[in-house]
Amino acid sequence: MAAPHVVSWPGVCVVIVSLACILIYRLLAERGRRKTLVELCRNASEGTVVVLGRGPGGPEMRVQVGAGPRQPSLADASRQVRAAHGAMRSRLEHQRPL
């Protein structure tokens, strides 16, 4: 009878093979994402912003092609929207009711 904390060799091998398969899948997925990104950037016109969403291989990527006008980052755009909303709200609060 085996002790409860002892794992069999086949069990260990299954875990190691499973982890190796997951690692290989993630590496191949990231390689595919990068190839897609490079191909999109190679064929894109100047000033194009290419956004590749988060995937199993890695985080979201955002690339601007060429030296065209820069797109604002999401944080900058969010700040601008909040500032415009705040300005509109203060204007509405200062208006007199009819």
Backbone as CSV, one residue per row, in Angstrom:
resi,resn,N_x,N_y,N_z,CA_x,CA_y,CA_z,C_x,C_y,C_z
1,MET,0.845,-1.183,0.000,0.000,0.000,0.000,0.882,1.236,0.000
2,ALA,0.578,2.182,-0.894,1.384,3.393,-1.025,0.892,4.457,-0.055
3,ALA,1.833,5.289,0.367,1.473,6.396,1.256,0.643,7.415,0.465
4,PRO,-0.256,8.134,1.117,-1.133,9.067,0.394,-0.396,10.242,-0.252
5,HIS,0.782,10.586,0.196,1.499,11.733,-0.367,2.471,11.342,-1.467
6,VAL,2.537,10.082,-1.782,3.446,9.606,-2.827,2.687,9.573,-4.151
7,VAL,3.299,10.122,-5.197,2.694,10.159,-6.519,3.396,9.133,-7.398
8,SER,2.643,8.457,-8.202,3.242,7.434,-9.069,4.017,8.087,-10.210
9,TRP,4.967,7.342,-10.767,5.759,7.855,-11.892,4.894,8.177,-13.102
10,PRO,3.941,7.338,-13.439,3.084,7.703,-14.575,2.324,9.013,-14.332
11,GLY,1.897,9.235,-13.104,1.208,10.489,-12.778,2.111,11.697,-12.961
12,VAL,3.352,11.571,-12.507,4.333,12.659,-12.677,4.591,12.904,-14.156
13,CYS,4.730,11.839,-14.922,4.987,11.975,-16.366,3.812,12.668,-17.063
14,VAL,2.584,12.346,-16.678,1.411,12.983,-17.276,1.417,14.479,-16.993
15,VAL,1.740,14.865,-15.768,1.792,16.287,-15.411,2.880,16.997,-16.202
16,ILE,4.065,16.412,-16.290,5.183,17.044,-17.010,4.860,17.176,-18.496
17,VAL,4.300,16.135,-19.096,3.953,16.192,-20.519,2.861,17.238,-20.753
18,SER,1.883,17.309,-19.852,0.815,18.306,-19.990,1.377,19.725,-19.930
19,LEU,2.265,19.980,-18.977,2.876,21.310,-18.865,3.723,21.633,-20.095
20,ALA,4.448,20.638,-20.618,5.268,20.858,-21.819,4.372,21.183,-23.018
21,CYS,3.232,20.502,-23.130,2.307,20.773,-24.246,1.732,22.182,-24.143
22,ILE,1.374,22.605,-22.939,0.846,23.959,-22.745,1.908,24.991,-23.110
23,LEU,3.144,24.770,-22.679,4.237,25.695,-22.995,4.459,25.784,-24.502
24,ILE,4.481,24.652,-25.169,4.685,24.641,-26.622,3.541,25.360,-27.329
25,TYR,2.303,25.119,-26.890,1.147,25.796,-27.487,1.261,27.310,-27.329
26,ARG,1.609,27.769,-26.129,1.734,29.219,-25.893,2.833,29.827,-26.753
27,LEU,3.961,29.127,-26.870,5.060,29.636,-27.707,4.651,29.708,-29.173
28,LEU,3.967,28.688,-29.667,3.520,28.707,-31.060,2.442,29.777,-31.289
29,ALA,1.569,29.963,-30.301,0.539,31.003,-30.423,1.190,32.386,-30.474
30,GLU,2.176,32.632,-29.628,2.859,33.930,-29.636,3.613,34.140,-30.951
31,ARG,4.221,33.090,-31.460,4.932,33.188,-32.740,3.959,33.556,-33.853
32,GLY,2.778,32.929,-33.856,1.764,33.246,-34.859,1.267,34.670,-34.734
33,ARG,1.065,35.135,-33.504,0.614,36.517,-33.292,1.651,37.501,-33.805
34,ARG,2.909,37.232,-33.504,3.975,38.145,-33.956,4.109,38.139,-35.472
35,LYS,3.979,36.969,-36.092,4.035,36.914,-37.553,2.881,37.713,-38.163
36,THR,1.694,37.577,-37.574,0.539,38.340,-38.051,0.784,39.833,-37.907
37,LEU,1.312,40.244,-36.761,1.586,41.662,-36.524,2.610,42.199,-37.518
38,VAL,3.681,41.457,-37.756,4.713,41.896,-38.704,4.126,42.006,-40.104
39,GLU,3.317,41.026,-40.505,2.711,41.058,-41.834,1.755,42.236,-41.990
40,LEU,0.948,42.507,-40.961,0.045,43.659,-41.008,0.821,44.960,-41.106
41,CYS,1.870,45.086,-40.317,2.672,46.320,-40.341,3.402,46.482,-41.668
42,ARG,3.825,45.398,-42.254,4.554,45.461,-43.525,3.645,45.971,-44.640
43,ASN,2.368,45.591,-44.606,1.442,45.954,-45.687,0.583,47.173,-45.372
44,ALA,0.713,47.737,-44.184,-0.123,48.873,-43.792,0.432,50.180,-44.343
45,SER,-0.466,51.125,-44.587,-0.018,52.438,-45.050,0.480,53.252,-43.860
46,GLU,1.205,54.320,-44.159,1.806,55.152,-43.117,0.722,55.795,-42.255
47,GLY,0.942,55.781,-40.956,0.005,56.373,-40.015,-1.045,55.398,-39.498
48,THR,-1.048,54.179,-40.012,-2.015,53.173,-39.574,-1.674,52.684,-38.174
49,VAL,-2.693,52.500,-37.349,-2.505,51.930,-36.020,-3.012,50.501,-36.062
50,VAL,-2.133,49.554,-35.731,-2.482,48.139,-35.714,-2.606,47.702,-34.261
51,VAL,-3.768,47.169,-33.893,-4.001,46.687,-32.529,-4.257,45.196,-32.600
52,LEU,-3.450,44.445,-31.891,-3.613,42.995,-31.825,-4.010,42.661,-30.395
53,GLY,-5.204,42.133,-30.220,-5.748,41.875,-28.886,-4.965,40.843,-28.097
54,ARG,-5.280,40.786,-26.818,-4.631,39.826,-25.941,-4.993,38.424,-26.394
55,GLY,-4.007,37.548,-26.379,-4.240,36.165,-26.782,-3.560,35.204,-25.840
56,PRO,-3.627,33.914,-26.140,-3.013,32.929,-25.261,-1.492,33.046,-25.228
57,GLY,-0.925,33.688,-26.256,0.521,33.810,-26.316,1.076,35.052,-25.660
58,GLY,0.245,36.034,-25.352,0.786,37.249,-24.756,-0.221,38.369,-24.640
59,PRO,0.265,39.545,-24.208,-0.610,40.687,-23.968,-1.013,41.394,-25.259
60,GLU,-1.890,42.389,-25.119,-2.321,43.199,-26.257,-1.134,44.000,-26.785
61,MET,-1.072,44.145,-28.111,-0.017,44.933,-28.740,-0.661,46.031,-29.571
62,ARG,-0.072,47.219,-29.534,-0.551,48.357,-30.320,0.663,48.994,-30.987
63,VAL,0.640,49.061,-32.321,1.777,49.573,-33.080,1.281,50.597,-34.080
64,GLN,1.994,51.723,-34.174,1.684,52.707,-35.209,2.742,52.600,-36.289
65,VAL,2.287,52.500,-37.534,3.182,52.308,-38.670,3.572,53.656,-39.247
66,GLY,4.856,53.857,-39.500,5.334,55.062,-40.156,5.387,56.276,-39.260
67,ALA,5.618,57.419,-39.887,5.800,58.671,-39.155,4.584,59.571,-39.266
68,GLY,3.412,58.998,-39.474,2.197,59.787,-39.603,1.805,60.426,-38.285
69,PRO,0.692,61.125,-38.266,0.247,61.761,-37.025,-0.035,60.707,-35.958
70,ARG,0.401,60.973,-34.758,0.263,60.018,-33.658,-1.177,59.970,-33.160
71,GLN,-1.648,58.768,-32.932,-2.964,58.570,-32.334,-2.812,58.723,-30.827
72,PRO,-3.771,59.336,-30.150,-3.658,59.440,-28.697,-3.786,58.063,-28.065
73,SER,-3.078,57.870,-26.973,-3.187,56.597,-26.274,-4.575,56.506,-25.645
74,LEU,-4.949,55.322,-25.232,-6.265,55.139,-24.623,-6.391,55.946,-23.333
75,ALA,-5.302,56.052,-22.575,-5.334,56.818,-21.332,-5.541,58.306,-21.636
76,ASP,-4.853,58.831,-22.668,-5.021,60.236,-23.047,-6.446,60.504,-23.521
77,ALA,-6.969,59.613,-24.342,-8.338,59.786,-24.843,-9.332,59.739,-23.690
78,SER,-9.108,58.848,-22.739,-10.001,58.750,-21.585,-9.958,60.035,-20.758
79,ARG,-8.756,60.591,-20.564,-8.622,61.853,-19.825,-9.349,62.982,-20.546
80,GLN,-9.229,63.034,-21.870,-9.884,64.084,-22.640,-11.402,63.975,-22.533
81,VAL,-11.923,62.766,-22.582,-13.368,62.569,-22.465,-13.841,62.991,-21.080
82,ARG,-13.100,62.600,-20.029,-13.487,62.979,-18.671,-13.447,64.494,-18.489
83,ALA,-12.430,65.147,-19.064,-12.322,66.606,-18.946,-13.491,67.287,-19.662
84,ALA,-13.834,66.803,-20.854,-14.957,67.389,-21.596,-16.264,67.159,-20.848
85,HIS,-16.417,65.990,-20.261,-17.637,65.685,-19.500,-17.735,66.591,-18.277
86,GLY,-16.610,66.793,-17.594,-16.605,67.669,-16.424,-16.919,69.109,-16.795
87,ALA,-16.376,69.586,-17.923,-16.642,70.954,-18.363,-18.116,71.120,-18.723
88,MET,-18.685,70.112,-19.385,-20.094,70.186,-19.758,-20.973,70.177,-18.508
89,ARG,-20.627,69.363,-17.550,-21.408,69.289,-16.314,-21.360,70.611,-15.561
90,SER,-20.172,71.233,-15.478,-20.081,72.505,-14.753,-20.863,73.599,-15.474
91,ARG,-20.873,73.603,-16.812,-21.659,74.576,-17.561,-23.143,74.385,-17.295
92,LEU,-23.585,73.134,-17.249,-24.996,72.868,-16.991,-25.388,73.262,-15.557
93,GLU,-24.493,73.071,-14.617,-24.801,73.408,-13.227,-24.889,74.930,-13.034
94,HIS,-24.141,75.703,-13.813,-24.126,77.157,-13.663,-25.230,77.856,-14.450
95,GLN,-25.929,77.115,-15.294,-27.036,77.732,-16.039,-28.229,77.937,-15.089
96,ARG,-28.920,79.002,-15.333,-30.107,79.281,-14.517,-31.292,78.490,-15.037
97,PRO,-32.111,78.000,-14.141,-33.328,77.321,-14.608,-34.296,78.356,-15.202
98,LEU,-35.074,77.942,-16.166,-36.030,78.857,-16.819,-37.229,79.107,-16.014
